[in-house]
Amino acid sequence: MHSSSDSRLVVTGAGGQLGRAACALAPDALALGHRDLDITDSRAVRAVLRPGDVVLNCAAYAAVDAAESDEAGAFAGNETGPAVLAAACEALGARLIHISTDYVFDGAGDRPYEPDDPTGPTSVYGRSKLAGERAVLELSGNARIVRTAWVYTGDRGDFVATMRRLERERETVSVVNDQIGSPTFAADLAAGLLELAARPQPPMSRILHATNAGRATWFDLARAVFEGVGADPERVRPCMSAEFPSPVRRPAYSVLSDRVWVAAGLTPLRDWRLALADALARISG
């Protein structure tokens, strides 16, 4: 067995929002973006990994709407790639931490989802992520899956970044008030994942949930962003999902329980409002 002191952290999907956050906190990690490593290429993956590595797989096909018409692309990124990583880690004696999503649930619940609650994805993206989870669990006994939700950095392309931009561009913004989840700052999630990666042994539970604490609708989050940048939150108006037609039925309820995460001795992530204030301060700082 390799001790945690001589294990190397490898971050796949290092160019995405979570991958960037993880690499910022772990500058010594081997950072592999999509151009550096195609995780669906078994030979390339095995050429990069070494025994004792801890692989943090942040790579994913994350375009939820596009996945509906690109099923092959979604399953390649979200099932084949993780399966290749899991098989390689198992063969080499490396550990995999694979990131998954609230979209594996149907969103019809009314209490925080536990890791062992029944899944029931309602989109191609959700089905592809669930298929990836199953492949990872089947192919590597040492692998752990961490589901998260509503991840943002606030500085490019995500919901928080979009609200910051719309605050500058528009007098009012309409945001859906009938989807509930836990907004999660990528830097907080990355810190939690690095705590998990530093463990000499993975926790007993094979699937864990990690999000910032508390719950909000997208409308609540948008108002908090406006308030956080010094704008009038009344400029954000509530609306219903039906007013924004989409090819995807998004989960109406996405709150994930961190009970298993905390029971494993891992640090709970702080309240989403504190995290958002920190995110906005870092951007303007």
FENSULCOR-V169722 format. One record per pair of residues at least 24 apart in sequence whose C-alpha atoms are under 8 Angstrom apart, sorted by the first residue. I is the first residue (numbers start at 1). J is the second residue. Records with the same first field share a line. If there is no record, write none. Layout:
BEGIN
I = J / J
END
This chain:
BEGIN
1 = 52
2 = 51 / 52
3 = 52 / 200
4 = 52 / 198 / 199 / 200
6 = 52
7 = 52 / 53 / 54
8 = 52 / 53 / 54
9 = 53 / 54 / 55 / 56 / 197
10 = 53 / 54 / 55 / 56
11 = 55 / 56 / 57 / 58
12 = 37 / 39 / 55 / 56 / 57 / 58 / 59
13 = 57 / 58 / 59 / 60
14 = 58 / 59
16 = 58 / 59
17 = 152 / 153 / 186
18 = 58 / 151 / 186 / 187 / 189 / 190
19 = 58 / 59 / 190
21 = 186 / 187 / 190
22 = 187 / 190 / 191 / 194
25 = 190 / 191
26 = 194
34 = 59
38 = 81
39 = 77 / 81 / 82 / 84 / 85
40 = 76 / 77 / 80 / 81 / 82 / 84 / 85
41 = 81 / 84
42 = 84 / 85 / 88
45 = 84 / 85 / 88
46 = 88
49 = 88 / 89 / 92 / 94
50 = 92 / 94
51 = 89 / 92 / 93 / 94
52 = 92 / 93 / 94 / 95
53 = 93 / 94 / 95
54 = 94 / 95 / 96 / 97 / 197
55 = 94 / 95 / 96 / 97
56 = 96 / 97 / 98 / 99 / 193 / 197
57 = 82 / 96 / 97 / 98 / 99
58 = 98 / 99
61 = 125
62 = 125
63 = 125
64 = 124 / 125 / 248
65 = 246 / 247 / 248
67 = 124 / 125
68 = 123 / 124 / 125 / 247 / 248
71 = 124
74 = 124 / 125 / 128
75 = 128 / 129 / 131 / 132
78 = 128 / 129 / 131 / 132
79 = 128 / 129 / 130 / 131 / 132 / 133 / 135
80 = 132
82 = 132 / 133 / 135 / 136
83 = 132 / 135 / 136 / 139
86 = 135 / 136 / 139 / 140 / 143
87 = 136 / 139 / 140
89 = 140
90 = 139 / 140 / 141 / 142
94 = 142
95 = 142 / 143
96 = 140 / 142 / 143 / 144
97 = 143 / 144 / 145 / 146 / 197
98 = 133 / 136 / 143 / 144 / 145 / 146
99 = 145 / 146 / 147 / 148
100 = 129 / 130 / 133 / 145 / 146 / 147 / 148
101 = 126 / 129 / 146 / 147 / 148 / 149
102 = 147 / 148 / 149 / 251 / 254 / 255 / 256
103 = 129 / 250 / 251 / 254
104 = 129 / 130
105 = 251 / 254
106 = 251
107 = 250 / 251 / 252 / 253 / 254
108 = 251 / 252 / 253
109 = 253
110 = 253
111 = 255
112 = 254 / 255 / 256 / 257
113 = 254 / 255 / 256 / 257
114 = 209 / 256 / 257 / 258 / 259 / 260
115 = 207 / 208 / 209 / 257 / 260
116 = 207
122 = 248 / 249 / 250 / 251
123 = 248 / 249 / 250
137 = 206
142 = 202
143 = 202 / 206
144 = 202 / 205 / 206 / 207 / 208
145 = 206 / 207 / 208
146 = 207 / 208 / 209 / 210
147 = 207 / 208 / 209 / 210
148 = 184 / 209 / 210 / 211 / 256
149 = 181 / 182 / 183 / 184 / 211 / 254 / 255 / 256
150 = 181 / 182 / 183 / 184
151 = 183 / 184 / 185 / 186
152 = 183 / 184 / 185 / 186
153 = 185 / 186 / 187 / 279
154 = 279 / 280 / 283
155 = 283
160 = 221 / 222 / 225
163 = 222 / 225 / 226
164 = 225 / 226 / 229
167 = 226 / 231
171 = 235
172 = 235 / 236 / 237
173 = 235 / 236 / 237
174 = 236 / 237 / 238 / 239
175 = 218 / 219 / 222 / 236 / 237 / 238 / 239 / 240
176 = 217 / 218 / 219 / 238 / 239 / 240 / 241
177 = 217 / 218 / 219 / 220 / 238 / 239 / 240 / 241
178 = 217 / 239 / 240 / 241 / 252
179 = 217 / 218 / 241 / 251 / 252 / 253 / 254
180 = 215 / 216 / 217 / 218 / 252 / 253 / 254 / 255
181 = 215 / 216 / 217 / 218 / 253 / 254 / 255 / 256
182 = 211 / 212 / 213 / 214 / 215 / 216 / 254 / 255 / 256 / 272
183 = 211 / 212 / 215 / 216 / 221 / 272
184 = 211 / 212 / 272 / 275
185 = 212 / 272 / 275 / 276 / 279
188 = 212 / 269 / 275
189 = 269
192 = 266 / 267 / 268 / 269
195 = 266
196 = 266
203 = 264
204 = 264
205 = 260 / 264
208 = 258 / 260 / 261
209 = 256 / 257 / 258 / 260 / 261
210 = 256 / 257 / 258 / 261 / 268 / 269
211 = 256 / 258 / 269
212 = 268 / 269 / 270 / 271 / 272 / 275
213 = 268 / 269 / 270 / 271 / 272
214 = 271 / 272
215 = 255 / 272
224 = 273
225 = 276 / 280
228 = 277 / 280
229 = 280
END
